[in-house]
Amino acid sequence: MKTIDELVGEGVSGKRVFVRADLNVPLDGDTITDDGRIRAAVPTIRKLTESGARVVVASHLGRPKGTPDPQFSLAPVAARLGELLGTRVAFAADTVGDSAKATVGGTADGGVTLLENLRFNPGETSKDDTERGAFADELAALADAYVGDGFGAVHRKHASVYDLPARLPHAAGYLIATEVGVLRKLTQDVERPYAVVLGGAKVSDKLGVIDHLLGKADRLLIGGGMAYTFLKAQGHEVGRSLLQEDQIPAVKGYLERAEELGVEFVLPVDVLAAAEFPDLKTKAPADPEVVAADAIPAGLEGLDIGPESRKLYAAKLADAATVFWNGPMGVFEHPDFAEGTRAVAQGLLDSPAFTVVGGGDSAAAVRQLGFDENAFGHISTGGGASLEYLEGKTLPGLAALED
């Protein structure tokens, strides 16, 4: 896989370099509520501009249906990217149309253009190779070289991620190089003990990574909504808590395999529960109560791990040498149910381990709860991509960058 430094060494001054970034940031109207992914894209873009390239940046945002949708416009991102780069970023009002051609054509050496949301064009996400390839051809006409740096999208077989690199000289940007290097530390010659913390709502989203990690991790700590399916599989009452009954047979199988392999499975011993799901807009008090994890009352819903579970999880992280964390321990967006996620984040900081926060809600929680991002070993920009890599899958966007 060619590096961006090698590409720059071959000469990019005056050339149009297409950078597939991941600028899929959360928006509240036109306000960016977390600019972490934009900041992560800056080093690669700056390297190219300082080398005299005419940089064409492209990304998706949200899930539009293949047509323009103002709520998913990248216009606010262009403004923030310009602030971070310290220069104006021109914004094209389409992806491959007249605005894109004119704006890219007017980009000076060292300048930057951001295209509108790639997913406004149905060819970006099409499952039809011909349609996707046709869109990739139009994108390729805007550039002389390609840099893949949108790690959060490399698990998608999309035109700008998979098809476009085959049409242009290509290299991996700094972000992708960093992400892949970190993930290799989690899969090859791992320092032990190796602890994995998994949370989030659905156990079905994590079955693949659990299956793969059972042969690699020393202990798995489970929290979030997915924990209640594990507790139910053990025969416990979970009240009105989130439950995927169809996954119980699979979960039972994983618990049995873990015991056979000597992998420690850590589940909550107590939870914070409430009669109603909290209001995340008003943040009104939810009147939670601590209940035993193996006997959640029928009228209550588990919404966070409890105080004893927080102590337990912290203890299980204290002697680890490597930790990977993906998924919050509860509804961290509400202050009444944020302490479990906070305890895990603090546990990572207190541990001497090499710590990796696996993107998505975990990364958002770290920032929302006020932690210093630089205190962690690595905070990934791609939760889904990280999980699929750890599952042992081939990621289309990485395969496309291989020579």
N, C-alpha and C positions, 0 to 999 in steps of 0.2 A: 504494500500500500504506500503510494508516494505521499510524502509529507508536503505541507504548504511551503516549508522552507526550501524544499527541492524545487517546487514549482516556481517560486520567486527567484531562485538561483538561475533558472533557465531564462528568466527575463519576462516580466509582465507589464513593464511600463508601456502605456498607450494601449494595452490590450483590454478587452472587455472580459471581466472575470465574473462568472455567475456564482454567487454564494447561496447555497440552499441552507438557510438558517432555520432555527425553530424559535419563532417569535410569538408562539401561541400563548399569550399572556391573558390573565383574567381581567375583564373590563367591567366597570360599573358605569354604564353609559359610555362616555368618552374618556373616563378616568381609568388609568391603569392602576390596579390595586396591588400588583406584585410584578416588578420589572426584572426579576432575577434572570429570566431567559434572555432578555435583551442585553443585559450586562454581560452574560456569558458569551454572546456573539461578538462583542466588541474587539477582543484581541485579534481574531482572524481578520475582521474587516479592516482594522487599523493597520495591520501588517501589509495588507494589499494596497491600501491607499498611500501609505508611506513609500511603497515601492513603485508608485506611479500608475497603478492599475485603475481602470474605469470599472468600478464595482457595481454589479447588479445584484441586489439582495432580494431573495424571494422566500416566502413562508406561507403556511396556512394559519388560520385562526378560527377556532370553533368548528362547527359542523354545518356549514351552509349546504344547500341541496344542489350544488352545481350551477347556481345562478347568483348574480350579485344580490347581496343582502346587506343593507347599511349597518346593521348591528354587528356585523362581523368584519367591517372595514379595518384595514391596517393603517389608516390615516393617523390615528393617535400614536401608533407605534413609530411611524416615521418621525414625528416630532420628538419623541423621547430618545430615539436612536441618535438623532442629530445633537441633542443635548449631551448625551454621553460621549459622542465622538468629538464634540466641539466644532462641528461644521454643519452646514445645511445638508439635509438629505432630501433630494428631489423625490416626489411621489408620483408614480404613474397610476392613473385612475382605472387601468385594466391590466390584464396579465400579458397578452400577446397582441393586443389591438393597436390602434393608431396612437393612443396615449403612451403605451409602453415603448413603441418604436421611436416616437419623437423624443420622449424623455431620456431613453437610453442613448439615442443618437446625439443628444445634447450634453451628455455627461463628459466633463473634462477629465484629463489625467488627474488621478488622485481624488476624483469625485465619487459620490455614492447616489445610486437610485434605488428606491424600494418599490417593487411591483405590488399591485393590489393582490389581495388574498387569492392564492393559487386555486383554492377549492371553489372559487366562483366559476371555474371552467370545469365541465363534467369530465373532461379528459384526464384531469389530475388523478382522480380516484377510481376511474373506470376499471372494471375487471376484464374488459375486452382489450387484448394486447394491441390491436390495430388502432383503436380510438386513443388509447393511452400513448402509443407511439407517435401518433399524429400530433398530439399536444406537445410531446417532447421535442419533435422536430421544430415546432414553432418557437419553443423556448430556446432551443439550440441556435436558432438564427439570431438571437439577441447577444450571443457571447462567443468568445474565442477559447475559453477554458472554464472548467467547472471545479468548484471546491465544495465538498460535502461537509457541512458542519452542523446540521440539524439532528443531533443525536436523538431527540425525542420522537423523531419520525422514521428512524432507520429500520424499524420493524414493519413498515408499511411498503407494499409493492406499488408505489405511486410514481407517476410520470417524472416528477422533479427529483425523486429520491433514487429510483431504480433504473428508469429508461434513459434519462438525460445523460448520466455519466458515460454511457456507452457511445455517445455521439460527440464527445468533446474530450480533449486531454483533461485528466482529472487528478485530484489529490484530496487528501483528508485535511480538514482544518484543525486548529489547535484543540477545540472542544471535543471533537470526536476522538482525537488521539489520546487526550486525557481520560475520557470516559472508558475507552477500550483498555487502556493501561490499568485503570483501577479495577475494572471487572475481571481482568486476568488475575489480579491479586486475590480475587474471591473464588477463583476456579482452579488456579494452578499453584501448586506449592504454597498452600494456605497456611499461615501461622495459626497455631492452635493454643488454647481452645477457640473454636469458631462458633460464635453465637449468631443466630438469625432471629430477628424480631419481625413478625408479620401481623399486620392489622388491616383495617379497612372494613368495608361493609360485607362483601360477599366472599365466602370461602371458595366459590366456584372460580373466582378470578385468580386464586392463588394455588389451585390444585397442581398445576404443572410444575411450579417452582418448588412446592413442598415435595412432590414426587422425586424431583431431581436432587434436591438438597438432603434428602434422607440418607443418601450415601456419602454426603460430604460434610455436613454440619455436625457439630457435637451436641448442640442443644437448639431447640426451636421454642421461642416464646410467642404465644398467640394471644392477640387482644382484638379490640374492635368488635364490630358486629359479627365477624366470622367466628369469634370464640364461642358463640352460643350454639352453633351447630356442633362443635366439638363437645361442649358440655352435654348437649342432648344425646350425642352418640355414646357418652359414658353413662347414660340413663338418668341424668339429672333434669329437674324441672327448670324451665327457662322463662316462664311467665309469658309476657307479650313481646319478648325480645325478638330481634331479627333472627329468622331461622330458615335455612334451606333444607327442608326435610328430604328432598330428593338426593342430597349429597351425603346423607348420613352413612349409607353403606361404604362409600369411598373413604370418608373420614375414619370410620372404624378400621378400615384396612390400613390406613396410614398409622394409626395409633398402634396397631398390632405390629406393623413392620418396624416402627421406631423402637418398640420394646425388644424385638428380635435383634436389631442392629446395635442396640445400646445407645441410641440417640435419645437424649433427654427431652421430653415434651412438657413444656411449662404452660399451664392454663391458669386463669384467674382463680383466686381463692375467695375473693369478695368483689362485688361490683357496686357501682352507684346506679340506682334505679329510680325511675319516676313513673307516675301514672300517665303522663302525656309527653310526647316529644317536645323539646323546648322550642321556643320561638327564636329563630336565629337572626331575625331582623331587629326586634326590640331588645333582645337579650334579657327579657323579663325573668326574674328568679323562677327556677323550676321546682323548688322544694324537693331535692333529691334525698334519698336515704340509702344507707349502706346495708346491703343484704349479703348473705352467704351465696357464693357463686353456684353452689350445688342445690340451692333451694330458693330460687327466685319466686316470689309470690305471684299468683295467677294474674293479678291486675297490674303488675309492674313490668316495665321495660328496662333492661340493662342498657346503660348509655355511656359507661366508662368503667375502667377497672378501679377497684376500691383501694383504700390506703394500705391494707396488708399486701395486696397484689403489687402495689407500687414498690414497697420495700423488697418483696420477693424478686421482682424483675431487676431492680437495681443490684441486688446481691448476685444474680445470675450473670450480670454484665461486668461486675467488678473485677473478675479474674480473667476475662476474655482477652485474647490477643488479636482477634479479628471480629468485627461486628458489622452486619448488614441489617439495615432497618428499612422496611417499606410498609407504610400504612399506619394511621393513627390508632390510638388505643380506645378512643371514644369520640364523641361529638365535640371535638376541640374548639369548634367555632363558637361555642357557648361557654362562658366562664365557669359555669357550674360543673362542666364535664371536660375541662381541659387539663386537669391535674395529672391524669394517667399518662397522657401524651407528653406533658411537661416532664414527668418523672423519667420516662424513657429517654427523652432528649438529654436530660441532666445525667442520666446513667451512662450514656455514651461519652459525655464530656468527662465524667469522673473516672471512666475506665482508661487503663493504659493502652487499650486496643487501637488498632487502625480501624477507624470508624467510617462507614459509608451510609449516607442517607439517600435512599433510593428514589428520589424525585417525587413528583405528584403531590399528594396531600401531605406527605411527610415533610417535604421541603417547604411547602407553604406554612405548615405548622411551626417549623423552626423559626421562620421569619415572623409570623404573626405573634408568637409567644415571646419574641424579643431576644432570642439567642444570637450570639455572635457566630455568623456563618463560618468565619475563618477558623473557629475553634474545632470544627469537625475535620476529619481527614479528607472527606470529599462529600459534596452535595450534588447528586446527579440532577441533570435537567430532564431526564426521561425515565419516568417510573415504569411505563409499559415496556419500553425497550430494554431496560435493565432486567426486568423479570424474565423476558423472553431469552435474553442472553444467558441468564442463570439457569433457565430451563434446558439449555443446550441447543436451542434452535439456531438455524442460520438466519441472520437478519438481512433482508434484501438490500438495504441501503449500504451495509458494510461490504457485502459480497460484490456490489457494483463498483466499489472503490478499489477492489483488488485488481492488480494488473494481470 
